[in-house]
Amino acid sequence: MKELSLIEEWRAIGPILVPFLVRCGMAALCGGLIGLERELKQKPAGLRTNILICVGAAMYMAIGMLIIRVDGVTGVDPTRIAAQVVTGIGFLGAGCIIQQGAHITGLTSAATIWVVAAIGLIAGAGFPLMALIAALMVLATLVVLAPIEERLFHPSHSDDFHNGQKR
């Protein structure tokens, strides 16, 4: 990487600052929507966690895209950054899964962490509208399917679910 004076740095940053803010801003919005749903259900990975995961993934992806654009570096493959995010986020999600005998909890929280990182990668790659659509699909899955799943697969608990009580 070549050394830049302060003035040259600002000239280089100017054209990329707004796209970076849009990408990270959309990631924060998407992570926030999903995190709010998780927070309202009092799940371990809530609002701040999902926002941070989504924005972090967007930042990692955006930096890979920016290195190519600003420095003109060849041989940089942003998909390798995305692959490393996927690998790393797996460890974070695994921490949400708890097994007690035959009962396992936290799988939806782990899956949410995983998919929020993917949404961040989409936003960071420069597709904020697609990130928002993906976030809305995830949110619909979490909100709309929860009562259906409860009614179909756990009918003995459906009264507790509808009364807002925890099992």
C-alpha positions as CSV (number, residue, x, y, z in Angstrom):
1,M,0.0,0.0,0.0
2,K,1.4,3.4,-0.9
3,E,1.8,6.2,1.6
4,L,-0.7,9.0,1.2
5,S,-0.6,12.5,2.6
6,L,-3.5,13.7,4.6
7,I,-5.0,15.6,1.6
8,E,-4.7,12.6,-0.7
9,E,-6.3,10.4,1.9
10,W,-9.4,12.6,2.1
11,R,-9.6,12.7,-1.7
12,A,-9.6,8.9,-1.8
13,I,-12.1,8.6,1.1
14,G,-14.6,11.2,-0.2
15,P,-16.1,9.1,-3.1
16,I,-16.3,6.0,-1.0
17,L,-17.6,7.4,2.3
18,V,-21.3,7.7,1.3
19,P,-21.5,4.2,-0.2
20,F,-19.8,2.8,3.0
21,L,-22.2,4.6,5.2
22,V,-25.2,3.4,3.2
23,R,-23.9,-0.2,3.3
24,C,-23.2,-0.2,7.1
25,G,-26.4,1.8,7.8
26,M,-28.5,-0.7,6.0
27,A,-26.8,-3.5,7.8
28,A,-27.5,-1.8,11.1
29,L,-31.2,-1.4,10.1
30,C,-31.5,-5.0,9.0
31,G,-29.7,-6.4,12.1
32,G,-31.8,-4.1,14.3
33,L,-35.1,-5.3,12.8
34,I,-34.2,-8.9,13.5
35,G,-32.6,-8.1,16.8
36,L,-35.7,-6.3,18.0
37,E,-37.8,-9.4,17.3
38,R,-35.3,-11.5,19.2
39,E,-35.2,-9.0,22.1
40,L,-39.0,-9.0,22.4
41,K,-38.9,-12.7,22.7
42,Q,-36.2,-12.4,25.3
43,K,-33.7,-14.5,23.4
44,P,-30.0,-14.4,24.2
45,A,-28.9,-12.8,21.0
46,G,-30.9,-9.6,21.0
47,L,-30.9,-6.1,19.5
48,R,-27.3,-5.0,20.0
49,T,-25.9,-8.4,19.2
50,N,-27.7,-8.7,15.9
51,I,-26.8,-5.1,14.9
52,L,-23.1,-5.6,15.7
53,I,-23.0,-8.9,13.8
54,C,-24.7,-7.5,10.8
55,V,-22.6,-4.3,10.7
56,G,-19.4,-6.2,11.4
57,A,-20.0,-8.5,8.5
58,A,-20.8,-5.5,6.3
59,M,-17.6,-3.8,7.3
60,Y,-15.5,-6.9,6.5
61,M,-17.1,-7.3,3.1
62,A,-16.9,-3.5,2.3
63,I,-13.2,-3.4,3.2
64,G,-12.5,-6.2,0.7
65,M,-14.5,-4.3,-2.0
66,L,-12.7,-1.0,-1.1
67,I,-9.2,-2.4,-1.3
68,I,-9.8,-3.2,-4.9
69,R,-11.5,0.1,-5.7
70,V,-9.3,2.5,-3.9
71,D,-5.8,1.0,-4.2
72,G,-6.5,-0.8,-7.5
73,V,-4.9,-3.9,-6.0
74,T,-5.2,-7.0,-8.1
75,G,-5.5,-10.5,-6.8
76,V,-7.8,-9.5,-3.9
77,D,-10.8,-11.8,-3.7
78,P,-13.6,-10.3,-1.4
79,T,-15.3,-13.7,-1.4
80,R,-12.5,-15.0,0.7
81,I,-13.3,-12.4,3.3
82,A,-17.0,-13.6,3.2
83,A,-15.9,-17.2,3.7
84,Q,-13.9,-16.2,6.8
85,V,-16.9,-14.4,8.2
86,V,-19.0,-17.5,7.7
87,T,-16.4,-19.6,9.5
88,G,-16.0,-17.2,12.3
89,I,-19.7,-16.6,12.9
90,G,-20.2,-20.3,13.3
91,F,-18.3,-20.2,16.5
92,L,-20.4,-17.4,17.8
93,G,-23.6,-19.2,16.9
94,A,-22.4,-22.4,18.5
95,G,-22.1,-20.6,21.8
96,C,-25.9,-20.1,21.8
97,I,-26.7,-23.8,21.5
98,I,-27.3,-25.5,24.9
99,Q,-28.0,-29.2,25.3
100,Q,-29.6,-30.6,28.5
101,G,-30.2,-34.3,28.1
102,A,-32.4,-34.8,25.1
103,H,-33.5,-31.2,25.1
104,I,-31.6,-28.7,22.8
105,T,-32.2,-24.9,22.9
106,G,-30.7,-22.0,21.1
107,L,-30.8,-23.4,17.6
108,T,-33.0,-20.5,16.3
109,S,-30.7,-18.0,18.0
110,A,-27.7,-19.6,16.4
111,A,-29.4,-19.7,13.0
112,T,-30.4,-16.1,13.4
113,I,-26.7,-15.1,14.1
114,W,-25.6,-17.0,11.0
115,V,-28.2,-15.4,8.7
116,V,-27.7,-11.9,10.1
117,A,-24.0,-12.2,9.2
118,A,-25.1,-13.2,5.7
119,I,-27.3,-10.1,5.5
120,G,-24.4,-8.0,6.5
121,L,-22.3,-9.5,3.8
122,I,-25.0,-8.7,1.2
123,A,-25.1,-5.1,2.4
124,G,-21.3,-4.8,2.6
125,A,-21.0,-6.1,-1.0
126,G,-23.1,-3.2,-2.2
127,F,-26.6,-4.6,-2.3
128,P,-28.5,-2.7,0.4
129,L,-32.0,-3.3,-1.1
130,M,-31.3,-7.0,-1.3
131,A,-30.1,-7.0,2.3
132,L,-33.4,-5.3,3.4
133,I,-35.5,-7.9,1.5
134,A,-33.5,-10.7,3.1
135,A,-34.0,-9.2,6.5
136,L,-37.7,-8.9,6.0
137,M,-37.8,-12.6,4.9
138,V,-36.0,-13.6,8.0
139,L,-38.2,-11.4,10.2
140,A,-41.3,-12.9,8.5
141,T,-40.0,-16.4,9.2
142,L,-39.4,-15.6,12.9
143,V,-42.7,-13.7,13.5
144,V,-45.2,-15.5,11.2
145,L,-44.0,-19.0,11.6
146,A,-43.6,-19.1,15.4
147,P,-47.3,-19.3,16.2
148,I,-47.9,-21.8,13.3
149,E,-45.0,-24.0,14.5
150,E,-46.3,-23.8,18.1
151,R,-49.8,-24.8,17.1
152,L,-48.8,-27.6,14.7
153,F,-45.9,-29.2,16.6
154,H,-46.5,-28.3,20.2
155,P,-50.3,-28.2,20.7
156,S,-50.2,-28.8,24.4
157,H,-48.2,-25.6,24.8
158,S,-50.3,-23.4,22.4
159,D,-52.4,-22.0,25.2
160,D,-49.3,-20.8,27.1
161,F,-47.9,-19.4,23.9
162,H,-50.9,-17.4,23.1
163,N,-51.2,-16.1,26.6
164,G,-47.7,-14.8,26.4
165,Q,-46.3,-17.2,29.0
166,K,-43.0,-18.9,28.7
167,R,-42.8,-22.7,28.7
